[in-house]
Amino acid sequence: MNLASYESIKSSIVLDFEEYLEEDGLNVAQVSAKILEEDWRMVNDSLFTKTLYFVSIAIESLKYKEIADFIYSKLNIYVENTKFEEHIDQDDIEMLTRDINICKKLINDKGGYKIKETSDSAKSRVEYILGLKVD
């Protein structure tokens, strides 16, 4: 079940970062966790959507020169994905593949950002969210 397209998920993440950081005053780690929690059904829908969320959150985070430790620690898993479910639109896969390459370049710029440490409870909450099953 593909709940949303690449474009709609990507746009939603960009808008969420703008709203939560600039209007609500949250930090990058808080925004990252909030997006994963609010969108858990889409995040856990498929390998494609989980990869898209992690890569997009990483790219948006790095625009603000930091990344949450719980995103950073799992990012290698997602930037190595090259094969996705058969029902995913090929154009969406191509756009995600481009984003994966952008993300890899940004992550390799070690001096360009800092890793935002979060509490064990925040990391546990994210792990719980990522483990939820979609009906």
C-alpha positions in Angstrom: 0.0 0.0 0.0 1.6 3.2 -1.1 0.0 6.0 0.9 1.8 8.9 -0.7 4.1 9.9 -3.5 7.6 11.0 -3.4 6.6 14.6 -4.1 3.9 14.8 -1.4 6.1 13.3 1.3 9.1 15.4 0.4 7.0 18.6 0.4 5.5 17.7 3.7 8.9 17.3 5.3 10.2 20.6 4.0 7.1 22.4 5.2 7.2 20.7 8.6 10.8 21.8 9.1 9.9 25.4 8.3 6.9 25.4 10.5 8.3 23.6 13.5 11.7 25.3 13.5 10.8 28.8 12.6 7.3 29.2 14.0 7.2 26.7 16.9 10.9 27.2 17.9 11.7 23.5 18.1 15.3 22.2 17.4 16.3 19.9 14.6 16.1 16.7 16.7 12.7 17.6 18.0 11.4 18.3 14.5 12.8 15.0 13.3 11.2 13.1 16.0 7.9 14.9 15.6 7.8 14.2 11.9 8.5 10.5 12.4 5.8 10.3 15.2 3.1 12.2 13.3 3.7 10.3 10.0 4.5 6.9 11.5 1.9 5.1 9.2 3.6 6.5 6.0 7.1 6.0 7.4 6.4 2.4 8.1 4.5 1.7 4.9 7.4 0.4 2.9 11.2 0.4 2.6 10.8 3.1 0.0 8.9 5.5 2.3 11.1 4.8 5.3 14.2 5.5 3.2 12.5 8.7 1.8 11.7 9.9 5.3 15.2 9.3 6.7 17.0 10.8 3.7 14.7 13.8 3.5 14.9 14.5 7.2 18.7 14.3 7.0 18.9 16.7 4.0 16.6 19.2 5.7 18.4 18.9 9.0 21.8 19.5 7.4 20.4 22.7 5.9 20.4 23.9 9.5 23.9 22.5 10.1 22.9 19.7 12.5 21.4 16.3 12.5 19.7 14.3 15.3 21.8 11.3 16.5 18.9 8.9 16.0 18.7 9.9 12.3 22.5 9.9 11.8 23.0 6.5 13.4 20.5 4.8 11.1 21.3 6.8 7.9 23.9 4.3 6.6 21.2 1.7 6.4 19.0 3.9 4.2 21.5 5.5 1.9 22.6 2.1 0.8 19.1 1.1 -0.4 18.9 0.7 -4.1 16.1 -1.8 -4.6 12.5 -1.0 -3.5 9.1 -2.6 -3.8 7.9 -3.3 -7.3 4.7 -1.2 -6.9 6.7 2.0 -6.4 6.7 4.4 -9.4 10.1 4.4 -11.2 10.2 8.2 -11.3 9.8 8.3 -7.5 12.7 5.8 -7.2 14.9 7.9 -9.5 14.2 11.1 -7.5 14.9 9.3 -4.2 18.1 7.9 -5.6 19.2 11.5 -6.5 18.4 12.5 -2.9 20.4 9.6 -1.5 23.4 10.8 -3.5 22.9 14.4 -2.2 22.6 13.1 1.3 25.8 11.1 1.0 27.7 14.1 -0.1 26.3 16.3 2.7 27.1 13.6 5.3 30.6 13.2 4.1 31.2 17.0 4.8 32.1 16.2 8.4 32.9 19.8 9.3 29.7 21.2 7.9 27.4 20.1 10.7 27.1 18.8 14.2 25.3 15.7 15.5 22.7 16.7 18.0 22.7 14.2 21.0 19.3 13.2 22.3 18.2 11.4 25.4 17.9 7.6 25.7 14.1 8.1 26.1 13.9 10.1 22.8 15.9 7.4 21.0 13.7 4.7 22.5 10.6 6.5 21.4 11.9 6.7 17.8 12.7 3.0 17.9 9.2 2.3 19.1 7.7 4.4 16.3 9.8 2.7 13.7 8.7 -0.7 14.9 5.0 0.0 14.7 3.2 -2.1 12.1 0.8 -0.6 9.6 -2.5 -2.4 9.3 
